Structures are given as structure tokens and as C-alpha cells.
């Protein structure tokens, strides 16, 4: 039982590390638009019915918001991005 618990803890740490690495990459490349880019990627994955990819990019967006208080996070802009990505997928 202890082995399974250790495996789960290691697995969760690895997931968190991947979210943080991708968030830092987006922040380096996109700066203040990193949050929107992560949400754009999450929307593409959701529209493409890729559940694990959607969760990954949604968590990356949360990490971006956590790591950098300078990122833009406007709900109106976010809704526009989601509408645009959904329109592209049709």
C-alpha cells in the first residue's frame, strides 16, 4: 500500500512540475499574454475532445496566473478567444 501511495505522490509531483515548466515557457515567450495563450490551447484541446490535454493547459493557465501578477486576465477577452477557437474548429 505504501508503494502505491508513493507512486501516486510522485506522479502528482511530476504533473505539477510539467504545469510549472510549461507556464514558465509561456511567460518567457508571451509575457503578459501567456494566460490567454494557455487558455487558447486549453480551448483547442477541449474542442478537439482531448480531455487530458485540456486539463493540462487549464492548469498551466492557473500556474501562469499564480507565477506572474502582471499577466492580463480579462474575462471579455477570454470569451472572445474561446469563441474564436470554437469558430475555427468548425
Long-range contacts (C-beta under 8 A, 24 or more apart in sequence): 15-59, 18-56, 19-56, 19-59, 19-60, 19-62, 19-63, 20-63, 20-67, 22-56, 22-57, 22-60, 22-63, 23-60, 23-63, 23-64, 23-66, 23-67, 24-67, 26-60, 26-64, 27-64, 27-67, 27-68, 27-71, 31-70, 31-71, 32-70, 32-71, 32-72, 33-71, 33-72, 34-64, 34-68, 34-71, 35-61, 35-64, 35-65, 35-71, 35-72, 35-73, 36-72, 36-77, 36-78, 36-81, 38-64, 39-78, 39-81, 39-82, 40-81, 40-85, 43-81, 43-82, 43-85, 43-86, 44-85, 44-89, 47-85, 47-86, 47-89, 48-89
